[in-house]
């Protein structure tokens, strides 16, 4: 028997501290999705309207380099958000996103949640606090990668 979306949203550590009323709002603009490995969630240049909280599986953010093909920039897995910048503003994707394995996720309508967050400041606080944590984590990871690339090879 499938788990109701409200219960699924409430069970995610990502939404810790939201409270029942705010969780119900998030659930109202969310859906459970399953994707087969190899499926593209979006392609570079497409409009940005949905973000995904990954429950199971792995996805890759890729960029296409001429004469090189797709290059993986980042891997996203369980407990991580993909496409959260759509909660700030609607724009076109800068990367491709592809399921590396079969994936289960909570798909969130960014436009509707963004509108709700602007109207309900408590919801907005919690949503943007979560986004700040994501940005901090991704910037820390990017910094670490740059330092690893810049350090001399120790063989």
C-alpha positions as CSV (number, residue, x, y, z in Angstrom):
1,X,0.0,0.0,0.0
2,X,1.5,3.4,-1.0
3,X,2.4,5.9,1.7
4,X,0.3,9.1,1.5
5,X,2.4,12.0,0.3
6,X,1.7,14.0,3.5
7,X,3.2,11.1,5.6
8,X,6.1,10.7,3.2
9,X,6.9,14.4,3.4
10,X,6.6,14.4,7.2
11,X,9.0,11.5,7.5
12,X,11.9,13.3,5.7
13,X,14.7,14.8,7.9
14,X,14.9,17.6,5.3
15,X,11.6,18.9,6.6
16,X,12.5,18.7,10.3
17,X,11.0,21.6,12.3
18,X,8.3,22.5,9.8
19,X,5.4,21.5,12.0
20,X,2.2,19.8,10.9
21,X,0.5,22.8,9.2
22,X,3.6,23.7,7.1
23,X,4.2,20.0,6.2
24,X,0.6,19.9,4.9
25,X,1.3,22.9,2.7
26,X,4.4,21.3,1.3
27,X,2.6,18.0,0.8
28,X,-0.2,19.8,-1.1
29,X,2.3,20.8,-3.9
30,X,4.2,17.5,-3.9
31,X,4.0,14.1,-5.5
32,X,5.8,10.8,-5.2
33,X,7.7,9.9,-8.4
34,X,9.6,6.9,-9.7
35,X,12.2,7.2,-12.5
36,X,14.0,4.4,-14.3
37,X,17.8,4.5,-14.5
38,X,18.9,6.5,-17.6
39,X,15.8,8.8,-17.5
40,X,16.5,12.5,-17.9
41,X,14.7,14.7,-15.4
42,X,15.6,17.8,-17.4
43,X,18.0,19.0,-20.1
44,X,20.1,22.1,-20.1
45,X,18.1,25.1,-21.3
46,X,14.7,23.7,-20.2
47,X,12.4,25.7,-17.9
48,X,12.9,25.1,-14.1
49,X,9.6,24.3,-12.3
50,X,10.1,21.2,-10.2
51,X,12.6,20.2,-7.5
52,X,13.2,16.7,-6.2
53,X,13.9,15.4,-2.7
54,X,15.7,12.1,-3.4
55,X,14.5,9.1,-1.4
56,X,16.3,6.3,-3.2
57,X,18.8,6.1,-6.0
58,X,21.4,8.3,-7.6
59,X,21.3,11.1,-10.1
60,X,24.0,13.0,-11.9
61,X,24.1,16.6,-12.9
62,X,25.9,16.8,-16.2
63,X,27.1,19.4,-18.6
64,X,27.7,18.8,-22.3
65,X,31.1,19.7,-23.6
66,X,31.6,19.8,-27.4
67,X,34.0,17.1,-28.6
68,X,33.8,15.5,-25.2
69,X,30.2,14.7,-24.6
70,X,28.4,14.7,-21.2
71,X,30.6,15.3,-18.1
72,X,29.2,14.6,-14.6
73,X,29.6,17.6,-12.4
74,X,27.8,16.3,-9.3
75,X,26.1,13.2,-8.0
76,X,22.9,13.5,-5.8
77,X,21.5,10.7,-3.6
78,X,19.1,9.9,-0.8
79,X,18.2,12.8,1.5
80,X,19.5,15.4,-1.0
81,X,17.5,18.1,-2.9
82,X,17.9,18.5,-6.7
83,X,16.7,21.7,-8.3
84,X,16.1,23.7,-5.1
85,X,17.1,26.9,-6.9
86,X,13.7,26.8,-8.5
87,X,12.3,27.8,-5.2
88,X,14.0,31.2,-5.5
89,X,13.1,32.0,-9.1
90,X,12.0,30.3,-12.2
91,X,14.8,30.0,-14.8
92,X,16.3,27.7,-17.3
93,X,18.5,24.8,-16.2
94,X,22.2,25.1,-16.6
95,X,22.8,21.4,-16.5
96,X,21.3,18.1,-17.5
97,X,20.0,15.9,-14.8
98,X,19.9,12.1,-15.4
99,X,18.9,9.2,-13.2
100,X,22.0,6.9,-12.8
101,X,19.9,4.2,-11.1
102,X,16.2,3.7,-10.5
103,X,15.1,6.6,-8.4
104,X,12.2,7.3,-6.0
105,X,11.7,11.0,-5.0
106,X,9.3,13.6,-3.8
107,X,8.7,16.0,-6.7
108,X,7.8,19.5,-5.5
109,X,6.1,22.2,-7.6
110,X,8.6,25.0,-7.2
111,X,6.3,27.8,-8.5
112,X,3.4,26.9,-6.2
113,X,5.7,26.4,-3.1
114,X,7.5,29.7,-3.8
115,X,4.2,31.5,-4.0
116,X,3.0,29.9,-0.7
117,X,6.4,30.8,0.9
118,X,6.0,34.4,-0.2
119,X,2.5,34.6,1.3
120,X,3.3,32.7,4.5
121,X,6.5,34.0,6.1
122,X,6.8,31.1,8.6
123,X,6.8,28.7,5.7
124,X,9.2,30.9,3.8
125,X,11.6,31.0,6.7
126,X,11.7,27.2,6.9
127,X,12.0,26.7,3.1
128,X,14.8,29.2,2.7
129,X,16.6,27.9,5.8
130,X,16.7,24.5,4.1
131,X,17.9,26.1,0.9
132,X,20.7,27.9,2.7
133,X,21.9,24.5,4.2
134,X,21.9,23.1,0.6
135,X,23.9,26.0,-0.7
136,X,26.4,25.8,2.2
137,X,26.9,22.1,1.6
138,X,27.3,22.5,-2.2
139,X,29.7,25.4,-1.8
140,X,31.8,23.5,0.7
141,X,31.9,20.5,-1.6
142,X,32.9,22.7,-4.6
143,X,35.7,24.4,-2.5
144,X,37.0,21.0,-1.4
145,X,37.1,19.8,-5.1
146,X,38.9,22.9,-6.2
147,X,41.5,22.5,-3.5
148,X,42.0,18.9,-4.4
149,X,42.5,19.8,-8.1
150,X,44.9,22.6,-7.2
151,X,47.1,20.6,-4.8
152,X,50.2,19.0,-6.2
153,X,49.9,15.3,-7.1
154,X,51.5,13.3,-4.2
155,X,52.7,10.1,-5.7
